Amino acid sequence: MNTITTMNGPARTGRGHQHWEQGIAQVSKRDWVGAARAFRRAVRAAPADALYWINLANAYRHAGDHGRALVAAERALALDAAQPLALRLQGEALAALHRYPEAVAAFERLEAAGVREPDAMLQHGAMLQALRRPKEAIDILMQAAAIEPSMMQLHALMATAF
């Protein structure tokens, strides 16, 4: 997931927005550390804006700082519990930190919210497989395959689960 969230809803102005724009500019250069610095300034300027926290979590994730990505994703969820991208980032950070049961719970919440993304479902299946729950892994992977049948990683993980 390389996508950075764009603004939805009312226009954002002020210092937070300026820093967010700087972060977006760094993302376009694939400078994830620079993006994280800019998004960190945005959340300091507007700490109640879930969008800024989501972007900070994503920048940290790409920079390889999964602990900070998790903290930022959880802050976004505290502000907007139904935010699907924050749920996904939380699940990915937990998976990267080898906190598999918590990652499975995050992916389950994402799917319960109606988000059926094959990439996220693949990660969910991988976490179930890591927890030695192959039947559940196969179930979720089959659902993902119905959405994106050409995803090779999905078939490889499914073969392992079988």
N, C-alpha and C positions, 0 to 999 in steps of 0.2 A: 504494500500500500504506500504509494508515493504521494498520494493526493493530500493537499492541504485544504482545509475547509475554507470556503469563501463565505462572505457575509450574506446572511439571510435576514429578513426582517428589517427593522428600522436601521437607517444609516448610522454608522458609528463615526464619531468625531472625537477630537481631543488628542491628548498625548498617547493614550493607549492605541488609538488607530494609527497614528504616525509610526509607532514602534512595530505594530502588526504589519504595516506595509513594508517596513525595512526587513522584517522577517521573511515576508513573501519574496522580496528581492533576493535574499540570501538563498532561499529554497530554489529559486530558478537557477542559481549557480551551483546548486547541490552542496552548499556550504551549511551543513546541518548544525555545526557548532555555532557559527555566526547566527543562524536562524534561531537557535535556542536562546542565545544572548538577547536578541531583539524581542522574541516572544516573552522572555522573562521580564524585560522592561515593560512590555504591554500589560502583563498580569499585575505588575506592581502599580501601574497607573490605573488599571481598571480591574481590581481583583474579583469583582462579581460577574465578570463576563466569561461564560463557559466557553465561547468560541476561542478566546485567547488561550485558555488552559488546554483545550484540545490541540491547538496548534503547537503549544509548548510540549505537550506529551509526544506528539508525532515527531517533532524535531529531536527531542531526547532519544526517542526510539531509534531513529535513523543514525544518530550520533553514537549509538551503542550504550547509552546510559539508561538501562532498563529500570533501575530503581527510581530514578527521578521521573522517568516516563510514567511509571505506575502512580507516583504521588500526584503528578499533574492530571492524569486521567481520572483519578479518584476525586480530585478537587472539582474537575468539570462535572462529574457525576453528582457530587454534593450540591452543585448549583442547578443541574438539570438531569435528574435521574433517568430520564427517558432518552437521553442523547445516544443514538446508536454508535456513532463513531467513537465516543468516549468508552462505551462498553467494549468495543472491539480492541481499542488500544489498551484497555485494562487487561483483557484476556491475553493479548500478545505479550504484554510486559510480564504478566504472571507466568506465562509459558516460558519466556526467556529466562526468568528467575528460577525455573524448575519448581514452581509452586502449582503443580498440575491439578490437584483437586479444586483450587480456587480458580484456575484458568477455565476448567470445565464449567464451573458455576457461572462464570462471566459469559462464556459462549452460549450457555443455556439461556441466560437472561436475554442475550442478543437475539437468539432465535425465537424466544417467547414474545419478543417485541415485533416479530414479523419480518426480521431481516434474514434473508435466505441468500447469503453470498457464498459461493462455492469456496473461495479462499478461506474465509472464516470457518466454514464447515470443515474444510480440510484440517485446519489447525485444531478444531474441536475433536475431530476423529483421531488426530495424532496424540492429543492429550489423553483421550480415552484408552488408546493403545498403550501409551506409556504407563497408564494405571492398571494395565492387564485386564481391560474390559473390552475384549475384542468384539463380542456380540453387539454391544452398544456402538462401538466404533464402526462396525460394518453398517449398521442401520443409518447412522448419520452420513457415512460416506456414500451409501447408495442414494440417499436423498440428494446429495451434492452432485453425484454423477447424473442424476436425472435432469439437473439444471445445466450442467456443463460437462457433457459426455466426453469431450476431447481432452480433458485435463489429465495429463499423464501422471503427475505426482499422486493424484487421487487414486488412480488404478494401481499404482505401485504400493501405496499404503494399504489399499483394500486387499491386495494379494497377500501382503504380510499378515493382515488381520485374519484372513481366511486360513 
